[in-house]
Amino acid sequence: MKKRQSFNDPKAIAHDMLQAIAGEPVGTTSVKRETSNTPTKNPAAVALGRLGGLKGGKARAAKLSATKRTRIAKQAAQSRWRKNGA
C-alpha cells in the first residue's frame, strides 16, 4: 500500500477535497506544495560525519571483549524477537 504524503497547506487540502467531490483525480493540482522547510546540509559536514560513522562500528568492535560482544549480540537478538511479535 502506497504511503500518503501529508501536507499542511490548507489551500492544497481544500483543492484536493474539491477535486474529490467533482470526481477528478486528486493530487493533480497547480497549487505549489512545500514538502520540506529544512535547509540544505553542508556537504563538508556530511562527508566528515560519514567518515566518522564508517570507522565507528569497526573501532568499537575491535576494542570489545568476546564476552561483551556476545552479550550485546544476545540482547540485540532478543530485542528483534520482541519487536517482531514473538
N, C-alpha and C positions, 0 to 999 in steps of 0.2 A: 504494500500500500504506500503510495507516494505521500510524503510528509508535506503538509501545507506550511507555507511561509506566513508569518503573522506580520502585519503592518499596522502602524499606529496612526496613519494618515486618515483622518475622518472623511476627507473628500474622496479618497480612493475606495474606502469601505462603502460609502454611500453610492458611488458609481457602480461598484460590483453588485450591490443589492438591487439597484435599478435594472442592471443587465439581467440578473437572475429572474426578476419579475417579468421582464419583457421577453424572456426566453432566448436571449442572446448568450453566446459563450462568455462565461465570467473570466475576468483576468485580461481581456483584450482591451486595455484602457490606454488612453493617451495621457492620463494623469501620471506625472513622473513620481515614482515611489523611491523614497530614500531607504536603502537597505542597511546602511551602516553609518554611524556617527563617529566611528573610531578613526583617529588619524593614522596615516601610513607609518609603518615601522621603519626605524633607522636600519638600513641594510648592514652597516658595520656592526651594530649591536646584535643583530640577528646572527651574523656569522660568528661573532665571539661567543654568544650563548650556545650556539650549536656545537662549536669546538669543545667547549667545556662539557656539554652533555654527551658528546661522543666518547670522551675518555672516562667520564664519571663512573659508569657501571663497572667497567673493567678494573679500574683502580680500586673501587670498593671491594669487588670480589677477590682481588689479589691479596688484600690485607685481612680478610676474614679467615677465621679458623674453619676447619672442616665441620666441627660440631655446630658452630654458629650458622654456617651456610645451610646445614641440614635442618636446623630449627626454623630458619627463615623459609626454606622450601616447604616444609610441612605446614607451616602457618598459611602460606600462600595457597597450598592445595586445599586446605580446609576452608579457606575463605571462598575459593572458587566453587566448591561443592555447595556451600551455604547459599551462595549467590544464585546458583542455578536451580534452586528449589528442592534440593535433596534434604 
